[in-house]
Amino acid sequence: MTAPRAALSHAELAEAFRAQARGCALTGSPIYGTLLERAADDVARGGLFADLVSTHRGVPMLDALPLRVLGAVHALVLGGRAPGLAAFYPSTGGHFEAEGAFRALCETCDAHRAELRDAAATLRVQTNEVQRSAVLVPGFLRVAARTGLPLRIREIGSSAGLNLFFDRHRYELGPHRFGDAAAPRGLAAGWDGAPPDLDATLRVASRRGCDVEPLDVRDPVHRLRLESFVWPEQLDRMARLRAALEVAMREPPAIDAEPAGAWLESQLDEPAGGVATVLFHSVVWWYIPEEERARITRAMESAGARATRAAPLAWLRMEGLRLEEAELRLRLWPGGEDALLARVHWHGAELRWLG
């Protein structure tokens, strides 16, 4: 039996809040950057925010602890339960001002202390960022170009499964265009480098995902949870999410409630001739326990050893360890060489193609 983790010191928790503040500031949320810096000072003093995270026993950054708190608060704002803070959040028509916003944040957290303490201990962050499809699609095009086969798409950490429908958008990748010009949704991303494989025929034969706690696009509680993890000044992200949810509600994605390792093993045991099986994930790897990551890797490498040109296997990942940028990587079997295709913005806003 694994021994329970000891409680972290206020200094350790405060550093997690400061690290998340830097990450938010770098990737487009000066509001959260500011609020988390002030919350970090409060944690270091053993104040209100220290009390909110006092029952947490995990790894703060691995569990996205600061975002659990702010996501739960944002849900209160979006649900009309925190009008004082809503006045400072652009997502509810407010205007941000640091002093007033932090004061309102503290008042909201104090008024909902028990609920937020529970969220900090148990709430999983769910960020199903549709814009990431704009930096994933060049990877899918590369698999299609190299194999010439329809794609059998499998995703781990699917959340609500919105990126399983990556082939139904039209794309503006810098000067490059891809997809059906009549598609109702368009995604644009900055592009630097040589063109992607625009001549490839991208056909999806099947699509399915898994998540340990999948969200149902038809459930208003689940939709609010997804919205709550969009940062409050990022109105374009919120609009894209809501539009994607409206479409997905008409044809909900197939997502299994299972851990990734066992699910992937069962998926790879299925016959897959005449298609290229593609496992993909985006900003998920960091949150998967080390033992589970090892199981996924073993399953992929074992299946890769059995792959043939008539039944190839690909592993497409948008992941990374640097706050400044993520990486888009591809392993393709037979062969199994790992290639760095691109360096990308964490939310899919831009891409530097290296492939």
Contacts in CASP RR format, 6 or more apart in sequence:
PFRMAT RR
TARGET T0000
AUTHOR 0000-0000-0000
METHOD contacts of the structure
MODEL  1
MTAPRAALSHAELAEAFRAQARGCALTGSPIYGTLLERAADDVARGGLFA
DLVSTHRGVPMLDALPLRVLGAVHALVLGGRAPGLAAFYPSTGGHFEAEG
AFRALCETCDAHRAELRDAAATLRVQTNEVQRSAVLVPGFLRVAARTGLP
LRIREIGSSAGLNLFFDRHRYELGPHRFGDAAAPRGLAAGWDGAPPDLDA
TLRVASRRGCDVEPLDVRDPVHRLRLESFVWPEQLDRMARLRAALEVAMR
EPPAIDAEPAGAWLESQLDEPAGGVATVLFHSVVWWYIPEEERARITRAM
ESAGARATRAAPLAWLRMEGLRLEEAELRLRLWPGGEDALLARVHWHGAE
LRWLG
4 57 0 8 1.000
5 57 0 8 1.000
5 58 0 8 1.000
5 59 0 8 1.000
6 57 0 8 1.000
7 54 0 8 1.000
7 57 0 8 1.000
8 56 0 8 1.000
8 60 0 8 1.000
10 43 0 8 1.000
10 44 0 8 1.000
10 45 0 8 1.000
10 46 0 8 1.000
10 50 0 8 1.000
11 44 0 8 1.000
12 60 0 8 1.000
13 43 0 8 1.000
13 50 0 8 1.000
13 53 0 8 1.000
13 60 0 8 1.000
13 65 0 8 1.000
14 40 0 8 1.000
14 41 0 8 1.000
14 43 0 8 1.000
14 44 0 8 1.000
15 40 0 8 1.000
16 60 0 8 1.000
16 61 0 8 1.000
16 65 0 8 1.000
16 66 0 8 1.000
17 36 0 8 1.000
17 37 0 8 1.000
17 39 0 8 1.000
17 40 0 8 1.000
17 43 0 8 1.000
17 49 0 8 1.000
17 66 0 8 1.000
18 36 0 8 1.000
18 37 0 8 1.000
18 40 0 8 1.000
19 61 0 8 1.000
20 32 0 8 1.000
20 33 0 8 1.000
20 36 0 8 1.000
20 61 0 8 1.000
20 64 0 8 1.000
20 65 0 8 1.000
20 66 0 8 1.000
20 67 0 8 1.000
21 32 0 8 1.000
21 33 0 8 1.000
21 34 0 8 1.000
21 35 0 8 1.000
21 36 0 8 1.000
21 37 0 8 1.000
21 40 0 8 1.000
21 66 0 8 1.000
22 33 0 8 1.000
22 323 0 8 1.000
23 33 0 8 1.000
23 323 0 8 1.000
24 30 0 8 1.000
24 32 0 8 1.000
24 33 0 8 1.000
24 36 0 8 1.000
24 231 0 8 1.000
25 32 0 8 1.000
25 33 0 8 1.000
26 323 0 8 1.000
26 324 0 8 1.000
27 323 0 8 1.000
27 345 0 8 1.000
27 346 0 8 1.000
27 347 0 8 1.000
28 231 0 8 1.000
28 233 0 8 1.000
28 234 0 8 1.000
28 347 0 8 1.000
29 231 0 8 1.000
29 232 0 8 1.000
29 233 0 8 1.000
29 234 0 8 1.000
30 233 0 8 1.000
31 89 0 8 1.000
31 90 0 8 1.000
31 96 0 8 1.000
31 101 0 8 1.000
31 231 0 8 1.000
31 232 0 8 1.000
31 233 0 8 1.000
32 70 0 8 1.000
32 231 0 8 1.000
32 232 0 8 1.000
34 98 0 8 1.000
34 101 0 8 1.000
34 102 0 8 1.000
35 70 0 8 1.000
35 101 0 8 1.000
35 102 0 8 1.000
35 105 0 8 1.000
36 66 0 8 1.000
36 70 0 8 1.000
38 98 0 8 1.000
38 102 0 8 1.000
39 49 0 8 1.000
39 66 0 8 1.000
39 69 0 8 1.000
39 102 0 8 1.000
39 105 0 8 1.000
40 49 0 8 1.000
42 48 0 8 1.000
42 49 0 8 1.000
42 50 0 8 1.000
42 106 0 8 1.000
43 49 0 8 1.000
43 50 0 8 1.000
43 53 0 8 1.000
44 50 0 8 1.000
48 106 0 8 1.000
48 109 0 8 1.000
48 110 0 8 1.000
48 113 0 8 1.000
49 69 0 8 1.000
49 109 0 8 1.000
51 113 0 8 1.000
51 117 0 8 1.000
52 69 0 8 1.000
52 109 0 8 1.000
52 113 0 8 1.000
52 116 0 8 1.000
52 117 0 8 1.000
52 120 0 8 1.000
53 60 0 8 1.000
53 65 0 8 1.000
53 69 0 8 1.000
53 117 0 8 1.000
53 120 0 8 1.000
54 117 0 8 1.000
55 117 0 8 1.000
55 120 0 8 1.000
55 121 0 8 1.000
56 63 0 8 1.000
56 65 0 8 1.000
56 120 0 8 1.000
56 121 0 8 1.000
57 121 0 8 1.000
58 65 0 8 1.000
60 66 0 8 1.000
62 286 0 8 1.000
62 287 0 8 1.000
63 287 0 8 1.000
64 125 0 8 1.000
64 287 0 8 1.000
65 120 0 8 1.000
67 125 0 8 1.000
67 229 0 8 1.000
68 119 0 8 1.000
68 120 0 8 1.000
68 123 0 8 1.000
68 124 0 8 1.000
68 125 0 8 1.000
69 109 0 8 1.000
69 116 0 8 1.000
69 119 0 8 1.000
69 120 0 8 1.000
71 119 0 8 1.000
71 123 0 8 1.000
71 125 0 8 1.000
71 228 0 8 1.000
71 229 0 8 1.000
72 115 0 8 1.000
72 116 0 8 1.000
72 119 0 8 1.000
72 120 0 8 1.000
72 123 0 8 1.000
72 228 0 8 1.000
73 82 0 8 1.000
73 85 0 8 1.000
73 105 0 8 1.000
73 108 0 8 1.000
73 109 0 8 1.000
73 112 0 8 1.000
73 116 0 8 1.000
74 89 0 8 1.000
74 91 0 8 1.000
74 227 0 8 1.000
74 228 0 8 1.000
74 229 0 8 1.000
74 230 0 8 1.000
74 232 0 8 1.000
75 224 0 8 1.000
75 225 0 8 1.000
75 227 0 8 1.000
75 228 0 8 1.000
76 82 0 8 1.000
76 85 0 8 1.000
76 108 0 8 1.000
76 112 0 8 1.000
77 85 0 8 1.000
77 86 0 8 1.000
77 89 0 8 1.000
77 91 0 8 1.000
77 92 0 8 1.000
77 108 0 8 1.000
77 232 0 8 1.000
78 91 0 8 1.000
78 92 0 8 1.000
78 224 0 8 1.000
78 227 0 8 1.000
78 228 0 8 1.000
79 224 0 8 1.000
80 86 0 8 1.000
80 92 0 8 1.000
81 112 0 8 1.000
82 104 0 8 1.000
82 108 0 8 1.000
82 111 0 8 1.000
82 112 0 8 1.000
84 104 0 8 1.000
84 107 0 8 1.000
84 108 0 8 1.000
85 101 0 8 1.000
85 104 0 8 1.000
85 105 0 8 1.000
85 107 0 8 1.000
85 108 0 8 1.000
86 92 0 8 1.000
86 93 0 8 1.000
86 94 0 8 1.000
87 94 0 8 1.000
87 95 0 8 1.000
87 104 0 8 1.000
88 94 0 8 1.000
88 95 0 8 1.000
88 96 0 8 1.000
88 97 0 8 1.000
88 100 0 8 1.000
88 101 0 8 1.000
88 104 0 8 1.000
89 96 0 8 1.000
89 101 0 8 1.000
89 232 0 8 1.000
90 96 0 8 1.000
90 232 0 8 1.000
90 233 0 8 1.000
90 235 0 8 1.000
91 230 0 8 1.000
91 232 0 8 1.000
91 233 0 8 1.000
91 235 0 8 1.000
91 238 0 8 1.000
92 232 0 8 1.000
96 232 0 8 1.000
96 233 0 8 1.000
109 116 0 8 1.000
124 212 0 8 1.000
124 213 0 8 1.000
125 229 0 8 1.000
125 287 0 8 1.000
126 159 0 8 1.000
126 160 0 8 1.000
126 213 0 8 1.000
126 215 0 8 1.000
126 225 0 8 1.000
126 226 0 8 1.000
126 229 0 8 1.000
127 159 0 8 1.000
127 226 0 8 1.000
127 229 0 8 1.000
127 230 0 8 1.000
127 283 0 8 1.000
128 158 0 8 1.000
128 159 0 8 1.000
128 160 0 8 1.000
128 161 0 8 1.000
128 162 0 8 1.000
128 163 0 8 1.000
128 215 0 8 1.000
128 226 0 8 1.000
128 241 0 8 1.000
129 163 0 8 1.000
129 237 0 8 1.000
129 241 0 8 1.000
129 282 0 8 1.000
129 283 0 8 1.000
129 347 0 8 1.000
129 348 0 8 1.000
130 162 0 8 1.000
130 163 0 8 1.000
130 187 0 8 1.000
130 240 0 8 1.000
130 241 0 8 1.000
130 244 0 8 1.000
131 187 0 8 1.000
131 189 0 8 1.000
131 237 0 8 1.000
131 240 0 8 1.000
131 347 0 8 1.000
131 348 0 8 1.000
131 349 0 8 1.000
132 163 0 8 1.000
132 282 0 8 1.000
132 283 0 8 1.000
132 318 0 8 1.000
132 347 0 8 1.000
132 348 0 8 1.000
133 163 0 8 1.000
133 165 0 8 1.000
133 166 0 8 1.000
133 169 0 8 1.000
133 187 0 8 1.000
134 169 0 8 1.000
134 171 0 8 1.000
134 173 0 8 1.000
134 187 0 8 1.000
134 188 0 8 1.000
134 189 0 8 1.000
134 348 0 8 1.000
134 351 0 8 1.000
135 189 0 8 1.000
135 318 0 8 1.000
135 328 0 8 1.000
135 342 0 8 1.000
135 344 0 8 1.000
135 345 0 8 1.000
135 348 0 8 1.000
135 351 0 8 1.000
136 163 0 8 1.000
136 166 0 8 1.000
136 280 0 8 1.000
136 282 0 8 1.000
136 316 0 8 1.000
136 318 0 8 1.000
136 328 0 8 1.000
137 166 0 8 1.000
137 167 0 8 1.000
137 169 0 8 1.000
137 171 0 8 1.000
137 173 0 8 1.000
137 178 0 8 1.000
137 196 0 8 1.000
137 202 0 8 1.000
138 173 0 8 1.000
138 196 0 8 1.000
138 197 0 8 1.000
138 328 0 8 1.000
138 341 0 8 1.000
138 342 0 8 1.000
138 351 0 8 1.000
138 353 0 8 1.000
139 196 0 8 1.000
139 316 0 8 1.000
139 328 0 8 1.000
139 330 0 8 1.000
139 341 0 8 1.000
140 151 0 8 1.000
140 166 0 8 1.000
140 167 0 8 1.000
140 202 0 8 1.000
140 278 0 8 1.000
140 280 0 8 1.000
140 316 0 8 1.000
141 178 0 8 1.000
141 196 0 8 1.000
141 197 0 8 1.000
141 198 0 8 1.000
141 200 0 8 1.000
141 202 0 8 1.000
142 196 0 8 1.000
142 197 0 8 1.000
142 200 0 8 1.000
142 330 0 8 1.000
142 341 0 8 1.000
142 355 0 8 1.000
143 151 0 8 1.000
143 276 0 8 1.000
143 278 0 8 1.000
143 312 0 8 1.000
143 314 0 8 1.000
143 316 0 8 1.000
143 330 0 8 1.000
143 332 0 8 1.000
144 151 0 8 1.000
144 197 0 8 1.000
144 200 0 8 1.000
144 201 0 8 1.000
144 202 0 8 1.000
144 203 0 8 1.000
144 276 0 8 1.000
145 197 0 8 1.000
145 199 0 8 1.000
145 200 0 8 1.000
146 312 0 8 1.000
146 332 0 8 1.000
147 276 0 8 1.000
147 309 0 8 1.000
147 312 0 8 1.000
147 314 0 8 1.000
147 332 0 8 1.000
148 200 0 8 1.000
148 201 0 8 1.000
148 276 0 8 1.000
149 274 0 8 1.000
149 275 0 8 1.000
149 276 0 8 1.000
149 312 0 8 1.000
150 203 0 8 1.000
150 204 0 8 1.000
150 205 0 8 1.000
150 274 0 8 1.000
150 275 0 8 1.000
150 276 0 8 1.000
151 202 0 8 1.000
151 203 0 8 1.000
151 204 0 8 1.000
151 205 0 8 1.000
151 275 0 8 1.000
151 276 0 8 1.000
151 277 0 8 1.000
151 278 0 8 1.000
152 205 0 8 1.000
152 206 0 8 1.000
152 272 0 8 1.000
152 275 0 8 1.000
152 276 0 8 1.000
152 277 0 8 1.000
152 278 0 8 1.000
153 164 0 8 1.000
153 204 0 8 1.000
153 206 0 8 1.000
153 207 0 8 1.000
153 208 0 8 1.000
153 278 0 8 1.000
153 280 0 8 1.000
154 207 0 8 1.000
154 208 0 8 1.000
154 209 0 8 1.000
154 264 0 8 1.000
154 267 0 8 1.000
154 277 0 8 1.000
154 278 0 8 1.000
154 279 0 8 1.000
154 280 0 8 1.000
155 161 0 8 1.000
155 163 0 8 1.000
155 164 0 8 1.000
155 207 0 8 1.000
155 208 0 8 1.000
155 209 0 8 1.000
155 210 0 8 1.000
155 279 0 8 1.000
155 280 0 8 1.000
155 281 0 8 1.000
156 209 0 8 1.000
156 210 0 8 1.000
156 211 0 8 1.000
156 260 0 8 1.000
156 261 0 8 1.000
156 263 0 8 1.000
156 264 0 8 1.000
156 279 0 8 1.000
156 281 0 8 1.000
156 284 0 8 1.000
156 288 0 8 1.000
156 296 0 8 1.000
157 209 0 8 1.000
157 210 0 8 1.000
157 211 0 8 1.000
157 212 0 8 1.000
157 260 0 8 1.000
157 281 0 8 1.000
157 284 0 8 1.000
158 164 0 8 1.000
158 209 0 8 1.000
158 210 0 8 1.000
158 211 0 8 1.000
158 214 0 8 1.000
158 253 0 8 1.000
158 255 0 8 1.000
159 211 0 8 1.000
159 214 0 8 1.000
159 215 0 8 1.000
159 226 0 8 1.000
160 214 0 8 1.000
160 215 0 8 1.000
160 216 0 8 1.000
160 217 0 8 1.000
160 222 0 8 1.000
160 226 0 8 1.000
160 245 0 8 1.000
160 248 0 8 1.000
160 253 0 8 1.000
160 255 0 8 1.000
161 209 0 8 1.000
161 211 0 8 1.000
161 214 0 8 1.000
161 217 0 8 1.000
161 248 0 8 1.000
161 253 0 8 1.000
161 255 0 8 1.000
162 217 0 8 1.000
162 241 0 8 1.000
162 244 0 8 1.000
162 245 0 8 1.000
162 248 0 8 1.000
162 253 0 8 1.000
163 282 0 8 1.000
164 207 0 8 1.000
164 208 0 8 1.000
164 209 0 8 1.000
164 253 0 8 1.000
165 207 0 8 1.000
165 244 0 8 1.000
165 247 0 8 1.000
165 248 0 8 1.000
165 253 0 8 1.000
167 179 0 8 1.000
167 202 0 8 1.000
167 204 0 8 1.000
168 180 0 8 1.000
168 183 0 8 1.000
168 185 0 8 1.000
168 247 0 8 1.000
169 179 0 8 1.000
169 183 0 8 1.000
169 185 0 8 1.000
169 186 0 8 1.000
169 187 0 8 1.000
170 177 0 8 1.000
170 178 0 8 1.000
170 179 0 8 1.000
170 180 0 8 1.000
170 181 0 8 1.000
170 182 0 8 1.000
170 183 0 8 1.000
170 185 0 8 1.000
170 186 0 8 1.000
170 187 0 8 1.000
171 177 0 8 1.000
171 178 0 8 1.000
171 179 0 8 1.000
171 186 0 8 1.000
171 187 0 8 1.000
171 188 0 8 1.000
171 189 0 8 1.000
172 186 0 8 1.000
172 187 0 8 1.000
172 188 0 8 1.000
172 189 0 8 1.000
173 188 0 8 1.000
173 189 0 8 1.000
173 190 0 8 1.000
173 191 0 8 1.000
173 196 0 8 1.000
173 351 0 8 1.000
174 188 0 8 1.000
174 189 0 8 1.000
174 190 0 8 1.000
174 191 0 8 1.000
175 191 0 8 1.000
176 191 0 8 1.000
176 195 0 8 1.000
176 196 0 8 1.000
176 198 0 8 1.000
177 198 0 8 1.000
178 196 0 8 1.000
178 198 0 8 1.000
179 202 0 8 1.000
184 247 0 8 1.000
185 240 0 8 1.000
185 243 0 8 1.000
185 244 0 8 1.000
185 247 0 8 1.000
187 240 0 8 1.000
189 345 0 8 1.000
189 348 0 8 1.000
189 349 0 8 1.000
189 350 0 8 1.000
189 351 0 8 1.000
190 349 0 8 1.000
190 350 0 8 1.000
190 351 0 8 1.000
191 350 0 8 1.000
191 351 0 8 1.000
191 353 0 8 1.000
192 350 0 8 1.000
192 351 0 8 1.000
192 352 0 8 1.000
192 353 0 8 1.000
193 352 0 8 1.000
193 353 0 8 1.000
193 354 0 8 1.000
194 353 0 8 1.000
194 355 0 8 1.000
195 353 0 8 1.000
196 353 0 8 1.000
205 275 0 8 1.000
206 275 0 8 1.000
207 253 0 8 1.000
207 254 0 8 1.000
208 253 0 8 1.000
208 254 0 8 1.000
208 255 0 8 1.000
208 256 0 8 1.000
208 267 0 8 1.000
209 253 0 8 1.000
209 254 0 8 1.000
209 255 0 8 1.000
209 256 0 8 1.000
209 263 0 8 1.000
210 255 0 8 1.000
210 256 0 8 1.000
210 257 0 8 1.000
210 258 0 8 1.000
210 259 0 8 1.000
210 260 0 8 1.000
210 263 0 8 1.000
210 264 0 8 1.000
211 255 0 8 1.000
211 256 0 8 1.000
211 257 0 8 1.000
212 257 0 8 1.000
212 258 0 8 1.000
212 259 0 8 1.000
212 260 0 8 1.000
213 257 0 8 1.000
214 255 0 8 1.000
214 256 0 8 1.000
214 257 0 8 1.000
215 222 0 8 1.000
215 223 0 8 1.000
215 225 0 8 1.000
215 226 0 8 1.000
216 222 0 8 1.000
216 252 0 8 1.000
217 223 0 8 1.000
217 245 0 8 1.000
217 248 0 8 1.000
217 249 0 8 1.000
217 252 0 8 1.000
217 253 0 8 1.000
218 249 0 8 1.000
218 252 0 8 1.000
223 245 0 8 1.000
226 241 0 8 1.000
226 245 0 8 1.000
227 238 0 8 1.000
227 241 0 8 1.000
227 242 0 8 1.000
230 237 0 8 1.000
230 238 0 8 1.000
230 241 0 8 1.000
231 237 0 8 1.000
237 347 0 8 1.000
256 263 0 8 1.000
259 292 0 8 1.000
260 288 0 8 1.000
260 292 0 8 1.000
260 296 0 8 1.000
261 292 0 8 1.000
261 295 0 8 1.000
261 296 0 8 1.000
261 299 0 8 1.000
262 295 0 8 1.000
264 279 0 8 1.000
264 296 0 8 1.000
264 299 0 8 1.000
264 300 0 8 1.000
265 295 0 8 1.000
265 299 0 8 1.000
267 277 0 8 1.000
268 277 0 8 1.000
268 299 0 8 1.000
268 300 0 8 1.000
268 302 0 8 1.000
268 303 0 8 1.000
268 313 0 8 1.000
272 311 0 8 1.000
273 310 0 8 1.000
273 311 0 8 1.000
274 310 0 8 1.000
274 311 0 8 1.000
275 311 0 8 1.000
276 312 0 8 1.000
276 313 0 8 1.000
276 314 0 8 1.000
277 303 0 8 1.000
277 311 0 8 1.000
277 312 0 8 1.000
277 313 0 8 1.000
277 314 0 8 1.000
278 313 0 8 1.000
278 314 0 8 1.000
278 315 0 8 1.000
278 316 0 8 1.000
279 300 0 8 1.000
279 313 0 8 1.000
279 314 0 8 1.000
279 315 0 8 1.000
279 316 0 8 1.000
280 315 0 8 1.000
280 316 0 8 1.000
280 317 0 8 1.000
280 318 0 8 1.000
281 317 0 8 1.000
281 318 0 8 1.000
281 319 0 8 1.000
282 317 0 8 1.000
282 318 0 8 1.000
282 319 0 8 1.000
283 318 0 8 1.000
283 319 0 8 1.000
283 326 0 8 1.000
283 346 0 8 1.000
284 319 0 8 1.000
285 293 0 8 1.000
285 317 0 8 1.000
285 319 0 8 1.000
285 320 0 8 1.000
286 319 0 8 1.000
286 320 0 8 1.000
286 321 0 8 1.000
288 296 0 8 1.000
300 313 0 8 1.000
300 315 0 8 1.000
300 331 0 8 1.000
303 313 0 8 1.000
303 333 0 8 1.000
304 313 0 8 1.000
304 333 0 8 1.000
304 334 0 8 1.000
304 336 0 8 1.000
305 333 0 8 1.000
307 313 0 8 1.000
307 333 0 8 1.000
307 334 0 8 1.000
307 335 0 8 1.000
308 334 0 8 1.000
309 334 0 8 1.000
312 332 0 8 1.000
312 333 0 8 1.000
312 334 0 8 1.000
313 332 0 8 1.000
313 333 0 8 1.000
314 330 0 8 1.000
314 331 0 8 1.000
314 332 0 8 1.000
314 333 0 8 1.000
315 330 0 8 1.000
315 331 0 8 1.000
315 332 0 8 1.000
316 328 0 8 1.000
316 329 0 8 1.000
316 330 0 8 1.000
317 327 0 8 1.000
317 328 0 8 1.000
317 329 0 8 1.000
317 330 0 8 1.000
318 326 0 8 1.000
318 327 0 8 1.000
318 328 0 8 1.000
318 344 0 8 1.000
319 326 0 8 1.000
319 327 0 8 1.000
319 329 0 8 1.000
320 326 0 8 1.000
320 327 0 8 1.000
325 343 0 8 1.000
325 344 0 8 1.000
325 345 0 8 1.000
325 346 0 8 1.000
326 343 0 8 1.000
326 344 0 8 1.000
326 345 0 8 1.000
326 346 0 8 1.000
327 340 0 8 1.000
327 342 0 8 1.000
327 343 0 8 1.000
327 344 0 8 1.000
328 340 0 8 1.000
328 341 0 8 1.000
328 342 0 8 1.000
328 343 0 8 1.000
328 344 0 8 1.000
328 351 0 8 1.000
329 338 0 8 1.000
329 339 0 8 1.000
329 340 0 8 1.000
329 341 0 8 1.000
330 338 0 8 1.000
330 339 0 8 1.000
330 341 0 8 1.000
331 337 0 8 1.000
331 338 0 8 1.000
331 339 0 8 1.000
332 339 0 8 1.000
339 355 0 8 1.000
340 354 0 8 1.000
340 355 0 8 1.000
341 353 0 8 1.000
341 354 0 8 1.000
341 355 0 8 1.000
342 351 0 8 1.000
342 352 0 8 1.000
342 353 0 8 1.000
342 354 0 8 1.000
342 355 0 8 1.000
343 351 0 8 1.000
343 352 0 8 1.000
343 354 0 8 1.000
344 350 0 8 1.000
344 351 0 8 1.000
344 352 0 8 1.000
345 351 0 8 1.000
END
